[in-house]
Amino acid sequence: MAEIDHGQAIIAFCIVFFIIASYAVFFSAFLPNTEIPILRALAEDTHYKYFFILIIPTTFYFVIANWVGWQYYSNS
């Protein structure tokens, strides 16, 4: 059994997230509704679709900033 390359898995998940986020924010206004319940809910919502899209980069920013701050604290 071949091992999963974690770097390629991260890139694949980022591409899938980018496609779903692009549909939810930009393309849902121009394309017809889909039969997928999650995509339909994101397309019909006018406020919280941005929250669900922006929570992931905000969380990563918080984790990275917290880690850098901890490194400064532990090395001082």
KERO-592890 format. One record per residue: y, x, z of N, C-alpha, C, O, CB in turn; residue in one letter. Coordinates in nm, 2 decimals, decimal comma, padded with zeros to 4 digits. Glycine has a CB too. Layout:
N
    n.Y    n.X    n.Z   ca.Y   ca.X   ca.Z    c.Y    c.X    c.Z    o.Y    o.X    o.Z   cb.Y   cb.X   cb.Z res
      Y      X      Z      Y      X      Z      Y      X      Z      Y      X      Z      Y      X      Z   A
...
REM end
This chain:
76
    n.Y    n.X    n.Z   ca.Y   ca.X   ca.Z    c.Y    c.X    c.Z    o.Y    o.X    o.Z   cb.Y   cb.X   cb.Z res
 -00,12  00,08  00,00  00,00  00,00  00,00  00,12  00,09  00,00  00,14  00,18  00,08  00,00 -00,10  00,12   M
  00,22  00,06 -00,09  00,33  00,14 -00,10  00,44  00,11  00,01  00,45 -00,01  00,05  00,40  00,13 -00,24   A
  00,51  00,21  00,05  00,61  00,18  00,15  00,74  00,12  00,08  00,77  00,15 -00,03  00,65  00,31  00,22   E
  00,81  00,04  00,16  00,93 -00,02  00,11  01,04  00,08  00,13  01,06  00,14  00,24  00,96 -00,15  00,18   I
  01,12  00,11  00,03  01,23  00,20  00,04  01,35  00,12  00,10  01,39  00,02  00,04  01,27  00,26 -00,10   D
  01,39  00,16  00,21  01,49  00,08  00,29  01,63  00,08  00,21  01,70 -00,02  00,22  01,51  00,13  00,43   H
  01,66  00,18  00,15  01,78  00,18  00,07  01,78  00,08 -00,04  01,88  00,02 -00,06  01,81  00,32  00,02   G
  01,68  00,08 -00,11  01,67 -00,02 -00,22  01,66 -00,16 -00,17  01,71 -00,25 -00,24  01,54  00,01 -00,31   Q
  01,60 -00,18 -00,06  01,60 -00,32  00,00  01,74 -00,36  00,04  01,77 -00,48  00,02  01,50 -00,32  00,12   A
  01,81 -00,27  00,10  01,95 -00,30  00,14  02,03 -00,34  00,02  02,11 -00,43  00,02  02,01 -00,19  00,22   I
  02,02 -00,26 -00,09  02,09 -00,29 -00,21  02,05 -00,42 -00,27  02,14 -00,50 -00,32  02,07 -00,17 -00,31   I
  01,92 -00,45 -00,27  01,88 -00,58 -00,32  01,93 -00,70 -00,24  01,98 -00,80 -00,30  01,72 -00,59 -00,32   A
  01,93 -00,69 -00,11  01,99 -00,79 -00,02  02,14 -00,81 -00,04  02,19 -00,92 -00,04  01,96 -00,76  00,13   F
  02,21 -00,69 -00,06  02,35 -00,70 -00,09  02,38 -00,77 -00,22  02,48 -00,85 -00,23  02,41 -00,56 -00,09   C
  02,30 -00,75 -00,32  02,32 -00,81 -00,45  02,29 -00,96 -00,44  02,37 -01,04 -00,50  02,23 -00,75 -00,56   I
  02,19 -01,00 -00,37  02,16 -01,14 -00,35  02,27 -01,21 -00,28  02,31 -01,32 -00,31  02,02 -01,16 -00,28   V
  02,32 -01,14 -00,17  02,43 -01,20 -00,09  02,55 -01,21 -00,18  02,62 -01,31 -00,17  02,46 -01,11  00,03   F
  02,58 -01,11 -00,26  02,70 -01,12 -00,35  02,69 -01,23 -00,45  02,79 -01,30 -00,47  02,72 -00,99 -00,42   F
  02,57 -01,26 -00,50  02,55 -01,37 -00,60  02,57 -01,50 -00,53  02,64 -01,59 -00,58  02,41 -01,36 -00,66   I
  02,51 -01,52 -00,41  02,53 -01,65 -00,34  02,67 -01,67 -00,29  02,73 -01,78 -00,30  02,43 -01,65 -00,22   I
  02,74 -01,56 -00,24  02,87 -01,57 -00,20  02,97 -01,60 -00,32  03,06 -01,68 -00,30  02,92 -01,44 -00,13   A
  02,94 -01,54 -00,43  03,03 -01,56 -00,55  03,01 -01,71 -00,59  03,11 -01,77 -00,63  02,99 -01,47 -00,66   S
  02,89 -01,76 -00,59  02,87 -01,90 -00,63  02,95 -01,99 -00,53  03,01 -02,08 -00,57  02,72 -01,94 -00,63   Y
  02,93 -01,96 -00,40  02,99 -02,05 -00,30  03,14 -02,05 -00,30  03,20 -02,16 -00,28  02,94 -02,01 -00,16   A
  03,20 -01,94 -00,33  03,35 -01,93 -00,32  03,41 -01,95 -00,46  03,51 -02,03 -00,46  03,39 -01,80 -00,27   V
  03,36 -01,90 -00,56  03,43 -01,90 -00,69  03,37 -02,00 -00,79  03,44 -02,09 -00,84  03,43 -01,77 -00,75   F
  03,24 -01,99 -00,82  03,18 -02,06 -00,93  03,14 -02,20 -00,90  03,11 -02,28 -00,99  03,06 -01,98 -00,97   F
  03,13 -02,24 -00,77  03,09 -02,38 -00,74  03,19 -02,48 -00,79  03,16 -02,60 -00,81  03,07 -02,39 -00,59   S
  03,32 -02,44 -00,81  03,42 -02,53 -00,85  03,40 -02,56 -01,00  03,45 -02,67 -01,05  03,56 -02,48 -00,83   A
  03,34 -02,47 -01,08  03,33 -02,48 -01,22  03,19 -02,53 -01,27  03,18 -02,58 -01,38  03,36 -02,35 -01,29   F
  03,09 -02,50 -01,19  02,95 -02,54 -01,22  02,91 -02,67 -01,16  02,96 -02,71 -01,06  02,85 -02,42 -01,18   L
  02,81 -02,74 -01,22  02,76 -02,86 -01,16  02,68 -02,83 -01,03  02,64 -02,72 -01,01  02,67 -02,94 -01,26   P
  02,67 -02,93 -00,95  02,60 -02,92 -00,82  02,45 -02,88 -00,85  02,39 -02,93 -00,95  02,61 -03,05 -00,74   N
  02,40 -02,81 -00,76  02,26 -02,77 -00,77  02,17 -02,86 -00,68  02,23 -02,94 -00,60  02,23 -02,62 -00,73   T
  02,04 -02,85 -00,69  01,95 -02,93 -00,60  01,91 -02,85 -00,48  01,84 -02,91 -00,40  01,83 -02,97 -00,68   E
  01,96 -02,73 -00,46  01,93 -02,65 -00,34  02,03 -02,70 -00,23  02,15 -02,69 -00,25  01,95 -02,50 -00,37   I
  01,98 -02,74 -00,12  02,06 -02,80 -00,01  02,17 -02,70  00,04  02,28 -02,74  00,07  01,98 -02,85  00,10   P
  02,13 -02,58  00,06  02,22 -02,48  00,12  02,34 -02,45  00,02  02,45 -02,45  00,07  02,15 -02,35  00,16   I
  02,31 -02,44 -00,10  02,41 -02,41 -00,20  02,50 -02,53 -00,22  02,62 -02,52 -00,24  02,35 -02,37 -00,34   L
  02,44 -02,65 -00,21  02,52 -02,77 -00,23  02,61 -02,79 -00,11  02,73 -02,82 -00,13  02,43 -02,90 -00,24   R
  02,57 -02,76  00,01  02,65 -02,77  00,13  02,77 -02,67  00,12  02,88 -02,70  00,16  02,57 -02,74  00,26   A
  02,74 -02,55  00,07  02,85 -02,45  00,06  02,95 -02,49 -00,05  03,07 -02,47 -00,04  02,79 -02,31  00,03   L
  02,90 -02,55 -00,16  02,99 -02,59 -00,27  03,07 -02,71 -00,23  03,19 -02,71 -00,27  02,90 -02,63 -00,39   A
  03,02 -02,80 -00,15  03,10 -02,92 -00,11  03,19 -02,90  00,00  03,29 -02,97  00,02  03,01 -03,03 -00,08   E
  03,17 -02,79  00,08  03,26 -02,77  00,19  03,38 -02,70  00,15  03,38 -02,63  00,05  03,18 -02,68  00,30   D
  03,50 -02,73  00,22  03,62 -02,67  00,18  03,68 -02,57  00,28  03,77 -02,50  00,25  03,72 -02,78  00,15   T
  03,62 -02,56  00,39  03,67 -02,47  00,49  03,57 -02,37  00,54  03,59 -02,25  00,54  03,72 -02,55  00,61   H
  03,45 -02,41  00,59  03,36 -02,33  00,65  03,28 -02,24  00,56  03,21 -02,15  00,60  03,26 -02,41  00,73   Y
  03,28 -02,26  00,43  03,21 -02,18  00,34  03,27 -02,04  00,34  03,20 -01,94  00,32  03,22 -02,23  00,19   K
  03,40 -02,02  00,37  03,46 -01,89  00,38  03,42 -01,82  00,51  03,40 -01,70  00,52  03,61 -01,90  00,37   Y
  03,40 -01,90  00,62  03,35 -01,85  00,74  03,21 -01,79  00,73  03,19 -01,67  00,78  03,35 -01,96  00,85   F
  03,12 -01,86  00,67  02,99 -01,80  00,65  02,98 -01,68  00,56  02,90 -01,59  00,58  02,89 -01,91  00,60   F
  03,07 -01,67  00,47  03,07 -01,56  00,38  03,14 -01,44  00,45  03,09 -01,32  00,43  03,15 -01,59  00,25   I
  03,24 -01,46  00,52  03,31 -01,35  00,59  03,26 -01,30  00,72  03,30 -01,20  00,77  03,45 -01,39  00,61   L
  03,16 -01,38  00,78  03,11 -01,34  00,91  03,02 -01,21  00,90  03,02 -01,13  00,99  03,03 -01,45  00,97   I
  02,96 -01,19  00,78  02,87 -01,07  00,77  02,95 -00,94  00,76  02,93 -00,85  00,84  02,79 -01,08  00,64   I
  03,06 -00,93  00,67  03,13 -00,80  00,68  03,21 -00,79  00,80  03,23 -00,67  00,85  03,23 -00,80  00,56   P
  03,26 -00,89  00,87  03,33 -00,88  00,99  03,23 -00,83  01,10  03,28 -00,75  01,18  03,38 -01,02  01,04   T
  03,11 -00,88  01,10  03,01 -00,83  01,20  02,99 -00,68  01,18  02,98 -00,60  01,28  02,89 -00,91  01,19   T
  02,97 -00,64  01,05  02,94 -00,50  01,03  03,06 -00,41  01,07  03,04 -00,30  01,12  02,91 -00,48  00,88   F
  03,18 -00,46  01,04  03,30 -00,38  01,08  03,30 -00,37  01,23  03,33 -00,26  01,28  03,43 -00,45  01,03   Y
  03,27 -00,48  01,31  03,27 -00,47  01,45  03,17 -00,37  01,50  03,20 -00,29  01,59  03,25 -00,61  01,51   F
  03,05 -00,37  01,45  02,94 -00,28  01,49  02,98 -00,14  01,46  02,96 -00,05  01,55  02,81 -00,32  01,42   V
  03,03 -00,11  01,34  03,07  00,03  01,31  03,19  00,08  01,40  03,18  00,19  01,44  03,11  00,04  01,16   I
  03,29 -00,01  01,41  03,40  00,03  01,50  03,36  00,05  01,64  03,40  00,15  01,71  03,51 -00,07  01,49   A
  03,27 -00,03  01,69  03,21 -00,01  01,83  03,14  00,12  01,84  03,15  00,19  01,94  03,13 -00,13  01,87   N
  03,05  00,15  01,74  02,98  00,27  01,74  03,07  00,40  01,74  03,04  00,49  01,81  02,88  00,28  01,62   W
  03,17  00,39  01,65  03,26  00,51  01,65  03,34  00,52  01,78  03,36  00,63  01,83  03,37  00,49  01,53   V
  03,38  00,41  01,84  03,45  00,42  01,97  03,36  00,48  02,07  03,40  00,56  02,16  03,49  00,28  02,01   G
  03,23  00,44  02,07  03,13  00,49  02,17  03,11  00,64  02,15  03,10  00,72  02,24  03,00  00,42  02,16   W
  03,11  00,69  02,02  03,10  00,83  01,99  03,22  00,91  02,05  03,20  01,01  02,10  03,08  00,85  01,84   Q
  03,34  00,85  02,03  03,46  00,92  02,08  03,45  00,93  02,23  03,48  01,03  02,29  03,58  00,85  02,04   Y
  03,41  00,82  02,30  03,40  00,81  02,44  03,29  00,91  02,49  03,32  00,98  02,59  03,37  00,67  02,49   Y
  03,18  00,91  02,43  03,07  01,00  02,48  03,10  01,14  02,46  03,04  01,23  02,53  02,94  00,96  02,42   S
  03,17  01,18  02,36  03,20  01,32  02,32  03,33  01,37  02,38  03,36  01,49  02,36  03,20  01,34  02,18   N
  03,40  01,29  02,46  03,53  01,34  02,52  03,51  01,39  02,66  03,60  01,43  02,72  03,63  01,23  02,51   S
REM end
